Amino acid sequence: MRKAILIGSPNGPDPALPGVEVDLRDLAIYLKSVKGGAWESSEITILANPSKKDVLATMNTASICDYVLITCSGHGEHHVRNDFDDTVFCINKTEEMYISEINPRNKRHLVVVDVCRKVVLLKLEEHRMFAAKQAQPYEFAEDRKKARQLFDQAVMSCAEGRIVVYSCDKNQTAGDDGSGGIFTQSLVKVGAAFTKKPSGVMDINDAFQIAKVRTYQLNAPQTPTINVGRRRDYYPFAVSV
């Protein structure tokens, strides 16, 4: 059982980010394609300007899934205080969530974060306050069946754990030219272009490395980062059947 949760805040704190709506649309289109793993519409939840309560409820329902993909698009910054170090995501005009909170607590999940990460040094009281495009192309049903099998097999062959991808490094801003987040759009294009015959899998680390170069080329010095710990295998991001 798999679940994709696409979270975006186009109407969060000013200025508005119309590109976030593009990201949510394009991510859903990509995931439902054969290259993206042939996800079903019923497996994808889009949360636009959600409340924290809604995000947590969605995380809770996803806790029983074998694999969960979560994306976060909007405004954000990175908070630091003594031993505290985490990126915050503005989910709507008035509420924020730390990326560490966006965790379905299932065995295998990937989090892709496309927000700015300007470092903000928090005072103790501040820390306590925070703590409280195109139509989908026609695809043969048999190709979708093969893609789902290939994707699911790749997921379950990986060690359990959490992977988090950030669109930029600490103290950087995430580019958005109005047609979507530069990193998110680069990542989607990398996955959509993946081709390996007779069949193959592109994992998130390989996709990330290519998208990282493209993002830097388009919006230097924006430098995406990935946090995988000590693991040596990575969840799938694209498949070719």
C-alpha positions as CSV (number, residue, x, y, z in Angstrom):
1,M,0.0,0.0,0.0
2,R,1.4,3.4,-1.0
3,K,0.4,7.0,-0.3
4,A,1.5,10.4,-1.8
5,I,0.8,13.5,0.2
6,L,1.5,16.7,-1.7
7,I,1.4,19.8,0.6
8,G,1.6,23.3,-0.8
9,S,0.9,26.8,0.4
10,P,0.4,29.2,-2.6
11,N,-1.6,31.5,-0.4
12,G,0.6,31.5,2.7
13,P,2.4,34.5,4.2
14,D,3.0,37.3,1.7
15,P,4.1,37.3,-1.0
16,A,1.8,34.7,-2.6
17,L,3.5,31.9,-4.5
18,P,1.4,31.0,-7.6
19,G,4.2,28.6,-8.7
20,V,3.2,26.3,-5.8
21,E,-0.1,25.5,-7.5
22,V,1.9,24.6,-10.6
23,D,4.1,22.3,-8.5
24,L,1.1,20.5,-7.0
25,R,-0.4,20.0,-10.4
26,D,2.8,18.8,-12.1
27,L,3.8,16.5,-9.2
28,A,0.4,14.8,-9.4
29,I,0.6,14.4,-13.2
30,Y,4.1,13.0,-12.9
31,L,3.3,10.5,-10.2
32,K,0.3,9.2,-12.2
33,S,2.4,8.6,-15.2
34,V,4.2,5.4,-16.0
35,K,7.6,7.0,-15.4
36,G,6.5,8.2,-12.0
37,G,5.4,4.8,-10.9
38,A,1.8,4.8,-12.1
39,W,0.2,6.0,-8.9
40,E,-3.6,6.0,-8.8
41,S,-5.5,9.2,-8.1
42,S,-6.9,7.6,-5.0
43,E,-3.4,7.2,-3.6
44,I,-2.6,10.9,-4.0
45,T,-3.8,13.5,-1.5
46,I,-3.2,17.2,-2.3
47,L,-3.3,19.6,0.7
48,A,-3.4,23.2,-0.4
49,N,-3.0,25.8,2.4
50,P,-4.0,23.1,4.9
51,S,-4.4,23.5,8.7
52,K,-1.9,21.8,10.9
53,K,-4.7,19.6,12.2
54,D,-5.4,18.4,8.6
55,V,-1.7,17.7,7.9
56,L,-1.4,15.7,11.1
57,A,-4.6,13.8,10.4
58,T,-3.4,12.9,7.0
59,M,0.0,11.7,8.4
60,N,-1.9,9.6,10.9
61,T,-3.9,7.8,8.2
62,A,-0.8,7.2,6.2
63,S,1.0,5.5,9.1
64,I,-0.2,2.0,7.9
65,C,1.2,2.3,4.4
66,D,4.2,0.4,3.1
67,Y,5.6,3.6,1.5
68,V,4.7,7.3,1.8
69,L,6.0,10.1,-0.4
70,I,5.5,13.6,1.0
71,T,6.3,16.9,-0.8
72,C,6.3,20.4,0.8
73,S,6.2,23.6,-1.3
74,G,5.9,27.2,-0.1
75,H,7.6,29.6,2.2
76,G,10.0,28.5,5.0
77,E,13.1,29.2,7.0
78,H,15.6,27.3,9.1
79,H,15.5,27.6,12.9
80,V,18.5,27.1,15.2
81,R,18.9,27.4,18.9
82,N,21.6,25.5,21.0
83,D,20.9,21.9,20.2
84,F,17.8,22.6,18.1
85,D,18.2,22.6,14.3
86,D,15.2,22.2,11.9
87,T,13.5,23.7,8.9
88,V,10.1,25.2,9.3
89,F,7.4,25.2,6.5
90,C,4.6,27.8,6.4
91,I,1.6,25.6,5.6
92,N,-0.9,28.5,5.5
93,K,-1.0,32.2,6.4
94,T,-0.9,31.7,10.2
95,E,0.5,28.2,10.9
96,E,3.9,26.6,10.5
97,M,5.2,23.1,10.9
98,Y,8.7,21.8,11.4
99,I,9.8,19.2,8.9
100,S,10.5,16.8,11.7
101,E,6.8,17.0,12.5
102,I,5.8,16.0,9.0
103,N,6.4,12.3,9.6
104,P,3.9,9.5,9.0
105,R,6.0,7.2,11.2
106,N,5.7,4.3,8.9
107,K,8.6,2.1,7.9
108,R,9.5,3.7,4.6
109,H,9.0,7.3,3.5
110,L,10.5,10.1,1.4
111,V,10.1,13.8,2.1
112,V,10.9,16.4,-0.6
113,V,11.1,19.9,0.8
114,D,11.0,22.9,-1.6
115,V,11.1,26.0,0.7
116,C,13.6,28.7,1.6
117,R,16.0,27.9,4.4
118,K,17.3,31.3,5.7
119,V,18.8,30.6,9.1
120,V,17.1,32.2,12.0
121,L,18.7,32.1,15.5
122,L,15.8,31.6,17.9
123,K,15.7,33.0,21.4
124,L,14.4,30.5,24.1
125,E,10.9,32.0,24.2
126,E,10.6,32.0,20.4
127,H,11.6,28.3,20.3
128,R,8.9,27.5,22.9
129,M,6.3,29.4,20.9
130,F,7.0,27.5,17.7
131,A,7.2,24.1,19.5
132,A,3.6,24.7,21.0
133,K,1.0,21.7,-17.3
134,Q,0.1,19.6,-19.9
135,A,-2.6,16.9,-19.9
136,Q,-1.6,13.4,-18.8
137,P,-0.6,11.4,-21.9
138,Y,-2.4,8.2,-22.8
139,E,-0.7,5.1,-21.3
140,F,-1.5,1.4,-21.8
141,A,-3.0,-0.3,-18.8
142,E,-0.3,-3.1,-19.1
143,D,2.4,-0.5,-18.9
144,R,0.9,1.0,-15.7
145,K,0.6,-2.5,-14.2
146,K,4.3,-3.2,-14.9
147,A,5.3,0.2,-13.6
148,R,3.5,-0.2,-10.3
149,Q,5.0,-3.7,-9.8
150,L,8.5,-2.4,-10.6
151,F,8.1,0.7,-8.3
152,D,6.6,-1.4,-5.4
153,Q,9.4,-4.0,-5.7
154,A,12.0,-1.3,-5.6
155,V,10.4,0.3,-2.5
156,M,10.2,-3.0,-0.5
157,S,13.8,-4.0,-1.4
158,C,15.1,-0.9,0.4
159,A,16.0,-0.8,4.1
160,E,13.4,0.9,6.3
161,G,13.9,4.5,7.2
162,R,13.4,8.2,6.4
163,I,14.9,10.2,3.6
164,V,14.6,14.0,3.4
165,V,15.4,16.1,0.4
166,Y,15.7,19.9,0.6
167,S,15.5,22.2,-2.4
168,C,18.3,24.4,-0.9
169,D,21.0,24.5,1.7
170,K,20.7,26.3,5.1
171,N,20.6,30.0,4.8
172,Q,19.5,30.0,1.2
173,T,16.3,30.8,-0.6
174,A,14.4,28.4,-2.9
175,G,13.9,29.8,-6.4
176,D,10.4,30.1,-7.9
177,D,9.8,32.1,-11.1
178,G,6.0,31.7,-11.1
179,S,6.0,28.6,-13.2
180,G,6.9,26.4,-10.2
181,G,9.7,25.8,-7.8
182,I,13.0,25.5,-9.7
183,F,14.1,22.4,-7.8
184,T,10.7,20.7,-7.9
185,Q,10.3,21.3,-11.6
186,S,13.9,20.1,-12.2
187,L,13.2,16.9,-10.2
188,V,10.0,16.2,-12.1
189,K,11.7,16.7,-15.5
190,V,14.5,14.3,-14.5
191,G,12.0,11.6,-13.6
192,A,9.9,12.2,-16.7
193,A,12.9,11.9,-19.0
194,F,14.2,8.7,-17.4
195,T,14.5,5.9,-20.0
196,K,16.2,2.5,-19.6
197,K,15.2,-0.5,-21.7
198,P,14.0,-3.1,-21.3
199,S,13.2,-1.8,-17.8
200,G,14.8,0.0,-15.0
201,V,14.5,2.1,-11.8
202,M,16.0,5.6,-11.0
203,D,16.3,6.1,-7.3
204,I,15.8,9.4,-5.5
205,N,19.5,9.8,-5.0
206,D,20.3,9.6,-8.7
207,A,17.4,11.9,-9.6
208,F,18.4,14.3,-6.9
209,Q,22.0,14.5,-8.1
210,I,20.9,15.5,-11.6
211,A,18.2,17.9,-10.4
212,K,20.8,19.5,-8.0
213,V,23.1,20.4,-10.9
214,R,20.2,21.8,-13.0
215,T,18.9,23.8,-10.0
216,Y,22.4,25.3,-9.4
217,Q,22.8,26.1,-13.1
218,L,19.4,27.9,-13.2
219,N,19.6,29.7,-9.9
220,A,23.1,29.7,-8.4
221,P,24.0,29.6,-5.6
222,Q,20.8,27.6,-4.7
223,T,22.2,24.2,-3.7
224,P,19.8,21.3,-2.9
225,T,20.8,18.8,-0.1
226,I,19.7,15.3,0.8
227,N,19.7,13.6,4.2
228,V,20.0,9.8,4.0
229,G,22.0,9.0,7.0
230,R,24.2,5.9,6.5
231,R,21.9,4.0,4.2
232,R,23.2,2.6,1.0
233,D,20.0,2.1,-0.9
234,Y,17.4,4.6,-1.9
235,Y,13.7,4.7,-2.6
236,P,12.6,4.8,-6.3
237,F,11.6,8.1,-8.0
238,A,11.2,7.0,-11.6
239,V,10.7,3.7,-13.5
240,S,11.0,2.7,-17.1
241,V,9.0,-0.2,-18.5
